[in-house]
């Protein structure tokens, strides 16, 4: 596969109300997780480890601690047009700006896609715990001639396991035929009656297709990818599910759960995931030298992100108090 230029937009603006009171002062992606990591470090590490270095983090709810963390760990000492991790806030004007939903957040920043002219746009959620080689999803997207690819994690079909998720219904070739929003009876994966595809909130788009879909959504006052944009995409474009279970990351140990992915959107899920990373044989090890998660507490910074000395995350936040990160104030999309 020839080199593919990818622009990543990380959706980090959610309020995380189900995690209250943890989110009383912090956006969900900025919450400490374990061992000095913050939740946003997982998606950013996956992107950087996959060779994707043009990254905008779209923030909104209580963004200051997220801005400070990204400045401390992820910001380049010397920004370049194609190597950066920048925070983007809603447009400000006579009244405070606001992203009305995930799709609206990207719609308001279509000018960034026009500026960079990527081959693909990765729209990824910022609030999950997992490791993923995004290049494998890109390869699958290109080989299928897809317009849209949706990362899908297989989950057990029993209602209590699958119903909390948006379920992707596919044909035998992986092409998306329907979406089910938290269904009582999830449609199974073809040839796997005991499992269903749950959306991970990670998408790849051809840029022209993404712009078309967002323009249509804006005209209809639709604001969400899962509820609005993707159901329309499966009718008008070539939309495929990417099976996350097929993704292979180096350095995973035998005792770890293959294809580990957790949505930590509730107190219970957050606590369970923290338990999963603890003990001598964790289900998900935070230490993997071949596919690291970057954070200050392990004196490991993101590669090629500058020569700033690494120290404890809490001390860094104190030192950085009152200062700002490199922030983009976006223009409205067309």
N, C-alpha and C positions, 0 to 999 in steps of 0.2 A: 504494500500500500504506500502511495506517495505521501509525502509530508502534508499534514492537514493543519491549517491555521485555525485555532479554536479560541474563541472569546468566552469566558465563563462569567455568568451572572449568578451570584449566590444570594438566595432569598433569606434574609436575616431580620426581617422587620416584624415578625409575629409577636404578639403580646404574651403568649404562653400563659393564659389565664388559668388553665388546669394545673399549672405548677405553682400557683400562689400558695404560700407567701414567698417562695423562693424568688419569684419574678417581681416582687414588690419594688425593687430598685434596679433590676437588671433585665435586659432582654434575654429570652431563653438561650440563644446561641452563646451569650456571654457568661452563662452560669458555669462556675467551677464544676468539674466532673469528678476526677480522681487524679491523684499524683501530680497536681499542678496543671493539668490540662483544662481547657474550656471546651464546651461542646463544639464551637465553631472550628476548633483546631482539626477535627476529624475530616470534614469536607475539604478544608483548605489543604491539608496534608495529602489527601487523595489526589487532588488536582495537581499540586506541585510535583508529587512523585510520578504522576502520569505525564509530566512534561508540559503541562498547561500553566503558563506563567502570566497570562493577561487576565486579571481577575478583578471584577467589581463586586463589592459586598453591598447589597441594597438593604439599608437599615432604616428603622423608624422608631420603634417603641424604646424609650429610655436608652438611647444609643451610646451614652458617654463611656461606660465601662467597656463596651465593645470596641469603640474607637480607640481607647487607650490601649487595650490589649493588642489590637492589630498593629498599632503604631510600635508597640514594644517588641512584638515577635515577627510580624510579617512585612512591615513597610520597608521598602528598599532605601538604602542610604543614598543611592543615586538612581532616581526614577529614569525609566526609558520608555519610549512609546510602546514597547511590546513586553516589558517585564515589570509588573507592578501588582500590588494588592491594594486597591483604593476603596474607601468607604464612600457610598453615595447616599445622600439623604433626599427626602422629597423636596420638590421645588418650593422655595419660599418667595413670597411676594407681599401683597397687601394683607393676606391672611396666611397663617402657617400652612405649609404644604402637607399632603397626606397621600400615601398609597392606599387605595381602597381595597386592594387584594393582590394576590400574587401576579396575576396577568396585568393588572393596572400598573404595578411596580415596574415591570419590564416595558410596558407600553410607554410610560413616561421617560424611558431611557433608550428609546429606539435610536436616538441620535448617536449614542455610543457605539451601537452596531454599525451605523453608517460611517462613523469615523474610522473604525478599525477594519472594516470590510473583511471579516473572517470567512472561512469556508464553512464553519459550523459554529453554532451558538449552544453552549452547555448551560442550561438553567437548572441549578441544583439547590436542594433544600439545605439549610444550615443547622438542622437540629436532630441529626441522627448519629448513632455510634456504629461505625463499620470501617472496613478497609475495602477499597475498590480500585482496580486498575482501569481507569476510564478509557484507555487506549483500546481495550478489548471491545468495549461498547461501541466506540467509534468505528473500529474495523467491521463489526457486524452491521452497523448503520450503512456504511459505504457499500459493502458487499450486497446488501439487500436492495440498494437503490432507494432507501427510505427517505421520506421527507421529514418524518418525526419518529423518534425512538423514545420509548418509555421504559426506564429500568423497573423490573418487576421481580419481587422476591416471592418464591413459593411459600405459602403458609398452609397449615392443615385446614381442611374444609370444615370441620365442626364449627358451628356458629360462634361459639365463644372465642375461637382462635382467629377466624377470618372476618367476622362481621364488623370489627372496629375499623377496617381499612376500606379504601376504595379498591374495588376489584376490577381487573382488566380481563375481558373475555376475548379470546383469540381463536383463530383457526389453527389447523395443524401446522401451517407455515409460519406461525407467530404473528400474522397480521391481525391488528386489533379490529374486532367486530362490534364490541359494545363495552360500556362502562357500567358498573353497578356501585352506587354510593352506599357503603355500609349495609350490604344486603343481609337478609335473614337466611337466604339460601344461595351462597356464592356459587357461581358457575365454575366447574373444575377446569384445570388445565387439560387440553386434549390428551388422551391416553394416560392421564394421571388422575383418576376419579377422587383420590383422597387429598388432593392439593389444589389450591387456587392461586392465581397471580395477584398479589397486592402491589399497588403502585408505591414506589419508594420516594416519589416526589423529585426524581432526577430525570431530566429530559434533554435530548439532543434535537436541534432544529436546523434545517437549512434556513439561512437568514431570510431569504425572500419569502419563504413559506411562513416563518414566524411573524414577519411584518404584516403579511396579508391576514393571518388569523387574528392578530391583535387589533388591526384596524377594524375588522368585522366585529370583534368583541366590543370595542369601544363604541361603535355605532349602535349596538344593541344594549349598551350600558351593562355589559357583562365584565366581571372583574377577576374571575378565578380560573386557573388552569384546569384543575380537576373537575369542576362543575360545569364549566362553560367552553373553554378553548379546546380541550382534548376531545370531548364528545363530537364537536363539529369537525375536528381534524380527521377523525377516523372515517367520516363520510366523504370529505372533499380531497383528502390527500392520502399518501401511502404511509400509514402509521403502523409501527411494529412494536411489540414488547421485546425487551432485551432480558433474557433470563439471567438474573444475578447469580443463580446457583452455578452457572458455568464459568463465572469469573474466578481466576486464580491469581493470588498474590503471593510473592515469594516470602519465605521466612516464617510462615504459619506453622506452629508446632502440632504434633500429632494429637495432643490432648485438647486442642482448641476446636471450637465449633466451626466447621467449614461454612462459608457464606454467612457469617454472623452479621446481623443487621438488627438494630433496635430503634424504634421510635420512642424517644424518652419524653413524651408529651404529657405524662401524668406523674404525680408524686410516686405512685406505685411502680410505674415503668422505670422512672429515674432511679429509684432505690434498687430495683431488681438488676438493672444494668450495672450499677456500681458494684453489686455483689458478684456479677459475672466476671469482673476484672480483678477480683481479689483471690487470695489463696495461692498455694504453690503451683497449682495446675488450673489456671483460670480458663473459662470458656472463651474469653477474648483477652489476649495478652496485650498490655499497653506497650510492651517492649518488643520491638521487631527491628533489628538493625538493617534489614533489607527493605523494609517499607515503614519507615518511622513516622510516628505522630510527633509533630514539632511543638515544643512548649518550653518555657523558660526554666521550669524547675529541674529539668534534666540537662540543663546547659546545652540544649540542642536547638539551634535556630534553623529556620527554613534556608535551604541552599540558595546562594547567590542573592541573599536579601540584605547584604550589608555587613559591616564590621562592628556593629553595636555590641558591647559586652553583654553577656548573658548573666542574669541574676534571678533571684526568686521573684515569682510573679506578683505576690502581694506587695513586696517592697517596690517593684516597678510601678504598680498602680499608684502607690503613694507619691513616688517621685514625679510621676507624670500628671498628677492632679492639677487641674486648671489649664493644662495644655491641650492642644488639638492635634488630631492626625491629619494626614493629607485627605481632604474631603472634597468631593465633587458636588456642586450644586447643579443638578441637571436642568436642562431645558425640557419643555414639554415635547413629547413625540408628535409627529404629524397627525 
